Amino acid sequence: MSSSSTSSIPSVEQFRRCLSLQYPSIPIYTPNDPRYLPILEASIQNLRFCPSSTQKMQPLVIVTPLQDSHVQATVICCKKFKLELKVRSNGHDYEGISYASDVPFVMLDLFLMNSIKVDVEEGSAWVQAGATLGELYYTIANESEDYGFPAGICPTVGVGGHISGGGFGTMTRKYGLAADNILDARLVDVNGEILNKTSMGDDLFWAIRGGGGANFGVVLSWKVKLVPVPKNVTVFTLTRDLEHGATSLVHKWQQIAHNLPEDLYIKVLLDRANEGKDEDSRTIIATFQSLFLGKVEQLLHIMEQCFPELNLKSKECEKLSWIQSVLYFAGFDPYGPREVLLVRTLKRTQTRRRFFKSKSDYVKKPLSETELEGIWKIYYDPRVEVPHMLWVPGGGVMSAIPPSQIPYPHRRNTYAIEYMAFWDEHGNDAENENINWVRRLYGYMEPYVSKEPREAYINFRDLDLGESKDGNATYEQAKAWGIKYFMGNFDRLVKVKTEVDPDNFFRNEQNIPVNPHFGEHA
């Protein structure tokens, strides 16, 4: 269904009048406005949830606020006329829940609220929730080459959602998650009031840094702590196929990646190669991609000591500035103009908008080479168009931070896994085959990953874990996903939610539930 009919919801016109009375100039778009569809589709990152691809509803109304008071008014008017509200930073929710739903809703699209103010002297920056990571990195580097920020590698990801779910990247082993580096925040609560760290209190400030900010209010902006970066960093990307020892190298990586010095980050990407050729020539490519916060010589020494099997050579290393490394990991030319970080839509070939499905896991013990070979067999299934896995190392500072310091609890694992299938073919058959492939691989991995619970990462949202289509899950229902995402922190999140949003105004398919009888379950 391309959009939910505004005429069938009497409160929509009342909502529009409510907003217009307070702010006549506030930008509001309904489905019959020619600008509605371009705005809606501009930040749809997963084609599964495009209007032409999904049976889910699109927004009754899109509001694109220009200032904080517009957000306040939208919350107040939605609440007054009992309209569900969804908030979008830049549309990277993997299940599209910020812009598509099974129930009618208003979408608050924050893309125009993207200002960034860097205070080099204090080592901090205020960044509005509608800004992207690329805009944040670009602005920091323009102010000072001495600072960076530890968050994700994809420059089009919105800051609002990324930080509120945790946010890991190439400097996580050195500095922790993006959410570990938040000094303050500004949030519109269910009453339309603007709160900061002091006025919202310790519990709410704790909850929005990794517990999914949209469960508790609308995050307007974050005050982030900038982190020092050296004048030069070192990067490398090495690929190995099965014929050149990929299986044994991945096996060794599992044993050492989390124990390396915290300045060194090495991730693994697993892909299928030689598509369309005969079965004998098919292979798996393991890509080892690294950031080292130091010099080439130091890196080579560490690799010789810890991972000699990779046989890293000096000529395979590149010396870059930190901002050049941001371009490098985003797939851009590190020596090209950094302004490409300001492009908010995905235009590069390797990350063009596609259909995709993702799941996540955390691992404590290495898989054997035989168990890895079981993954390769699943990769060869011709029904999956583009299979992909990302393995991200833990350890370093991450393992030193208590699991309850913020809601993100996954501190004691050796590495995290993201499973993905990408496809370009429209239709239910292609979707079902590719999604089923991800589920099959996830099923194969069950014996080898974390247990009780089988942990999952909220920023790799997965509705397979359970969902409530109307957003009104009970405590028991929400445990299906809540314990996997938040483990021992789930109950505290429920307590905060019950205190700050007792009527469950801020809700989604996998929200933190309200529990008025919380004491019975605590």
N, C-alpha and C positions, 0 to 999 in steps of 0.2 A: 504494500500500500504506500503510495508516494507521499502522502501526508495525511494527518488526521484532520477531518473537516472542522473548520472553525465554527460553522453555523450550527453544528450539532452540540456545541458546548456553549451554552448561554453565557457562562462566566468569562469567556474570552473577551467579548466586547467590553464587559465591565472592567476586566483587568486592564485593557488598553486605555480606557477612560481614567482609571485610577492612576496609571502612570502619567498620562498626558496632563492631568490636572496639576500634578506636582512638578513635572518637567516636560513642558510642551516640545522641547527639542530632542528628547531622548530617542535614539534610533530604534524603531520597532518595525519588524518585517513579518508579514503573514504570507501564506502560500500563494496568494494571488498577486503578490508584489514581484515584479521581474527580477528584483535583486535578491529575493529570498533564496532561490536555488544556488546561485553562485556563492553566496555566503555560507550556506549549509555545506556545500561540497568542497569548499576551499580547504577545510581542515579534516576531511574524512580520509584517514590514512589506510583503512582496511576496506577494500572494495566489497567485502561481504556485506557491509552495512550502508552501501550507497542506495539511494532511493530506487534505482533500477534493479537492485539485486536482493532486496530484503522485503519480507512481509511485515517487518516492524514499522511502527509509526514514526514519522518525522515530527519535528516540533509544531505545535499549534502556532507558536509565536517565537521569533528569534529576537532577543534584545541584545544590542551591542553597546554596552555602557562606555561612556567616555570618562567618567569620574566616579569616585566612591559613592556619592549620594545616589547615583543611578542604580548601583547594586543594592543599596539599602532599600530604595523604593521598589525594586523588582521583588525582593524577598517579602516585603510588607504586603504588596499587592497580590502576589501569588498565595501567600498565607490567607489573606482576607477572603479570596475567592476559591480557596481549596484547589489550587492548581499545583500539580507536581512540578518541581524545578530541577533542571539538570544544568551543570556548569561545565563549560568546555574551555580549556586553556589552548591546546592546539590539536586535540583530537586523536591522541595516541593511545587511548584506552583500547586494549587488544580486543575487547568484546563490544566496542562501540557504545558503551552505556552512557557516554556523555552527550550523545546526539541521536540515539535511536532507542525505542522502548516499545513494550507491549501495552503500555497505558498512555493516555494523552499527557502532554507535558509542555512546559515553557523552557526554552534553552537560553541560558545566559552565556553568550559567547564573549570571552574576555580579550579577544585578540587586539583590540585597540588600546587596552590598558597594559602597555609594555614598556613603561619607562624604567630606566636603570640609573641609579646614582651611586657612584663609587667614591668612597672616602679612603684614599690611599693612606693618609696619616693614621687613621684608626684601623686600617686593614679590614674594612667591611664594605658592604654594598647593600642598598635597598633595591630590590627588584620586584616589579609588579608581576602578578600571577599569569598575565597574558603574554609575557615575554618568553622567548625560546632560549634554550641552552646556547645556541649559536650566538644570539644577540648578547647574552650575558658574557660569554667568553670573549667576544669581540670587544665589548665595552671595557672589560677589565684590562685586556691587553693594550688597548689604546691609552688607558690611564697610566698603566705601569707594567713593565715586562717582568717585574719582580714577583708578581702574584698570579695565582690561578684559583680555580675552584674545583673541588673533587665531585664531579657529577658525570652523567652519561656521555656517550660518544656521538649520539645522533643529534645534530644541531637543530633539527626541527621540532624536537620534543618540548612541550610547554613546561615552564618552570613550576607552575602551580601544582599540577598533578604529580610530576616527577618527584619533587621533594616530599610531598605529602605521603608518598608510598615508600620512601627510603632513598633510592637513587644511587646506584653504584656505577663506577667507571674505572678508568685507568689508574687513578691515584687512591682508590679505596683502601688498598693495603697499607698505604702511608698515612692517610688522613681520615679514614672512615667514609661513611656514606655522606651524601649531600645533606641528609636530615640530621646527621651528627654535627653539622657545622652551621646550625641556625642560631642566631643570637636573639632574634625577636620576630614577631609576625603581627600582621594586622588582619583581622577577620570580622566579617559581618555575621552576627549570630542570628538565631531564629526570631529574635525580636527586632531585628533591623539595626541593632546597635553595633558600633565599631569598637572592637576590643583589641588591646595589645597584650604583650606578654604579662604585664603587671595586672591589668584589669581582668584578663581572662583566667588568671590563676594557674598554678603549677600543673594541675591535672589536665586541663584543656590544652595548655601549651605542649605538654608531653604527648597528648593523643594525636594532635595534628601533624607531628613530626614522624610520620611512618605509619600512622593508623588510618590513612585515607582522609584527608581534610574535608572532603565533600560529605562525610558522615556527620559533621559537626557544625558546618557553616560554610561560608564562602570566603576562602583565603584571598585577600586583596593583594598582599605583598609579603615577601620574606626579607628579613635582614640577614644576609649571609656573611659568614666569616671567611675572608680570603686567606689562602694558604701560600706560604713562600714557595717559589719554584726557582731552580737554578737557572743561570743564564743560558745554559745549553743542556738538553736532555738527549738521550740516545734511543732510537727506535730500530726495530727490525721486523721483517715479515719473512718467514721461511715456510715453504710448502714441501711436504713429503707425501708420496703416494705409497700404496701397500708394497709395491715392488722395491721401494727404497726405505723400508723399515718403519712405516707410519704406525703400525700396531705396537711395536715395542717402544717407540718414542712416546706415544700417548700413554702407554702403561707406565713408563718412567715419569712422565710429567705428573701423573696423579700422585706419585710418591714425594715429589720435591716442590711442586709449585707453591704450596701453602707454607712451606718452610724456608723459602728464599728470603733474603733481606727485604725489608718492607719497601725499600726504594725500587724494587724490581717487580714488575707485573708481567706475567706471560699468560695469555689466554689461548685457547684452542678452538678453531672453527673446523667442523667436520662436514664435508660436502661430497657429493657423488660426481665423478668425472667420466669423460668419454661417452657422453650421451649419444644415443642413436647408433653406436657401433655394435659389433657382435659381442656376445656375452663374455667371451674370453678376454676382451680388452677393457671391460668395465673395471673401475677401481674407485677407491676412496681417497680423497685428498685431505690430509690434516695440515691446517695452516697454524703455525705458531707465530703469534703477533705480540710484540712486547714494547712496553715503555720502561725505560730506566732513568731515574732522576739523578743522573751522573754522567761520567765521561765514558767513551768507548773502551778505553783501556781497563777501567774498573769493571765494566760489564763483561769483557772477555775473560778476565780473571775469575769472576764469580761463575760464569758459565763453564769454564774449564774445570772448576772445582766441583760444581753441583750437577751439571748437565752436559758432560763431554760428548755424550752420544749424539747430541744435536749438531755438533761440529760447526759451531758458529764461527765465521771468519770476519775479520775487520772490514773487508769490502762489502759485507752484507749489512753493516750497521750504518745508520745515518745520524749525523749530529744536527739537531734542530733546536730552535727556540721552543718554549712550551706552547705558544699559540700555533706555531707550525705543526707541532705534534697533534694538536686538535684537528687541524685540516687533514693531516695524514690519516688519523683514525676514522675520520668522517668520509674518507674515500676521495678527497680532493688533492690537487697538487700542492704539497706543502710550501712550494716556492711561488705559488700563484697568489692573486689578491685575496686577502682575508675577508673581503666584503661578501664572498660567497656564503659566509656564515649567517648573513642577514636574510638569505632567501628562505622564506617560510614554507615553501612547498617542496616536495621531493621530486627533483628533476633528473637526478643522476641515474644512469642505466641500472646499476646494481641495486638501487633502492627505490625504483619507480613504484608507484602505487600498484599493489597487487591484492589478490585474495590471499588471506593467510589464516592459519590457526596455530596457536602456541600453547605450550604447557611448561611447567617448571618442576625441578627437583633439587634436592641437596644431597650431597654424598659425604660419607664419613670414612669409608674404606675403599681402597682401589679395586677396580674390576680387574680380573685376570685377563691375560691375552685371549684366552678362549672365550671369555664372556664378551670382550670387545668384538671378537669376530662374529658373535651373534648379532651385534648391532649392524655390522657391515652387511650381513645377509638380509636384514630388514630393509636396509638402504637400497638394495638392488630391486625391490618391488617396483615393477614398471608402472603401477597404478598411481604412484606419487609423482607429481610433476617435478618439484624441486625440494628435496629433503635437506634439512639443515639442523645442525646442533651447535650451540655455543657453550663452552665450558669455561667458567670464570673462577679463578683461584681465590680461596679464602686466606686466612692467616694474617700475619702482620698485626697492625693496630686493631683490625676487625675482631680478632680472637681475644684481645685484651679488654674490649668494651663489654660490660655486663649485658646479658640478653634483655634485661628489663630497663636499661637506661632510656631507650625510646621504644616505641611499639615493635619495631623491626627486631625479631628475636634470633635470627639465623646466624649466630656468631661462632658456633662451635663445629662448623663443617669444613671439610678440606676444599670442596669446590661446589659451585652451583651449576645447574644445567638448564639451558633453555632449549626446548624442542620446537621446531617449526616446520611447517609445510607451506610452500608458496605455490600458487597456480594462477594461470591467466585465463583459463577456459570458463566461460559463464555456464551456469546451470547447476541443478541439484546433483546430478551424477558426479560431476567433477568435484563439487564441494564435499559430497559424502565420501568419495574415495580418498581424498586428501586428508580430511579430518579423521577418518577411520585409520589411516596410516599413522598419524600422530598418536592416536589412542593405542594402537597396537605396539608401537615402540615404547610408549609410556608403560604399558602392561608388561612388556618384556623386562623393563628396568626395575620393576617393583622389588625383587629380592635384593637389589644392590644399592638401594638408596635409603634415606632416613625413614624411620618407622615410629609409629605411635607418638606423634602423628607423622604421616608422610608429608613433610614440609613443602610449602609452596610460597612463591613471591607475589605479593599483591600487585606489583607493577607489571607482572606477566599474567594479568588476570585470566582466569580460566573458569568459565561457567559450568564446565563438566563437574566441578567440585560440588555444585549445588547452586540453586538460585531461587529467588522469590520474585516472580514476575511483577507483583504489585509493590514490592519493597517493604512488605510488612511481615517479614519472617519472625517467628518466635525465637526465643533464646535457644531452644533445642534445635530448631531448624538451622539457625545461623551457625551453630557449632560445626556443621558439616564443612564449611569453608573457613570459618573464623579461627578454629584451632590450628588448621594447616597454615594459614597466613600469619597468625600472631602467637600461637602456642600459649605459653603461660601468661601472656599479656592480654589475651582476649577478654577475660573477666574484668580487668581494669578498664578496658575500652568500653565495655557494656555499661559499667558504672558511670563513666564520664558521659556517655551518650544519654543515659537515663536522666542525669542531672541537667544537662544543657539543652537537650531537645526531647523533652518527655513525650511529646505527641508525634515523634518520628516524622517531622516535616521534611528533613533532609534524608532522602532515602534513595536506594537503587537496588538492583537485582542481587547484590551481595553486600548489603550494608551491615553496619554494626547495629544490632537490635536494641530496642528499649526493653528493659525488664523491671517492671515496678516491684516485683517480689524478689529483687536481686539477692537479698540476704539468704534466701533459701538455697541458692546455688553457689554462694561465695565460698 
